[in-house]
Amino acid sequence: MSEAKILLGIVTAYHPSRWHRRQILREQCLKNSPLPYKFVFGDEPFPGDRKRCGIPDDEILYAPGPDTKKHLHLKSQTLFRYALEEGFDYCLRGCCDTWVYPDRIVKAGLEPFDYAGHFPCKLKLGGTFSLPFRYINYAHGGCGVWFSRKAMQMIVDTKWDEHYLDAWPEKIDVGFGIQFPKPPWYWDDHFFGEVLQGNLAYDDPLRGQPWEAYTRNGISVFEDTQLFLNDEPERPLTIHDPGVHKPNDHTLDELIEQIRKQNVTAAAVGRAGATERAAGQPSETDKRKAEEVQSNA
């Protein structure tokens, strides 16, 4: 069996803050890479940006459209279209602040999967179980995401809809009474997840079974937080923006606070019930269960 052809794709921008990140990638992560790679830019904001970007032209793909975060989907679709046309079997797509380890990617054994990465949006209530969010269940683009030809073809064939989220409520019920603010715009990694789940209607019952949605759409999914997001240098294939804290986004802080309150409430109820049982008295939970049994008898 011939070896799989894997392309590394790095979406970037002409903004001066991106220049040093590309140089770090080229001089450290991508130096002597066993895998071919491409940087993907949008249109020049200013004449001469291409010459000043610090990347040889043969390492660049140019996507049609603005060179901004809101148009990352154009860069990703350009990357995937190139990968398909050039006969690549897989693509690991990252950002210019994603450290990649090409030698590890070659040996990672991800070929059986269509879509692999780190899915950070999960409910971890009580520290006993972890379930993916409804509606926001997709692999984090900054951590690097693995795509098969099938997945890339689906994304290339799907027309971008900038109004996709317009009908979504301002607060999204992601499960267990936890609400998540509607994203300010349709990020490209969110777009990937929606496409690969089959562009489900907002009220589709499969929204409550995120992994099943991918499976029914013919997409095999793999997640490993140790491979796609980890501060330890021994194992990961990719690391997103190492050592950089992002203090400006309070969305996750709000969500964590909601979960914390639920955990505290659950713990308090559990302690109260334990105290009542120790005193030989039925807890409120025990009383409710007894009432349910009697009503169903």
Buried (B, 14 or more C-beta within 10 A) or exposed (E): EEEEBBBBBBBBBBEEEBBEBBEBBBEEBBEEBEBBBBBBBBBBEEEEBBEEBEBEEEBBBBBEBEBEEBBBBBBBBBBBBBBBEEEBBBBBBBBBBBBBBBEBBBEBEBEEBBBBBBBBBBBEBEEEEEBBBBBBBBBBBBBBBBBBBEBBBBBBEBEBEEEBBEEEEEEBBBBEEBBBEBBEEBBBBBBBBBBBBBBBEEEEEBBEBBBEBBEEBEBBBBBBBEBBBBEEEEEBBBBBBEEEEEEEEEEEEEBEEBBEEBBEEEEEEEEEBEEBEEEEEEBEBEEEEEEEEEEEE
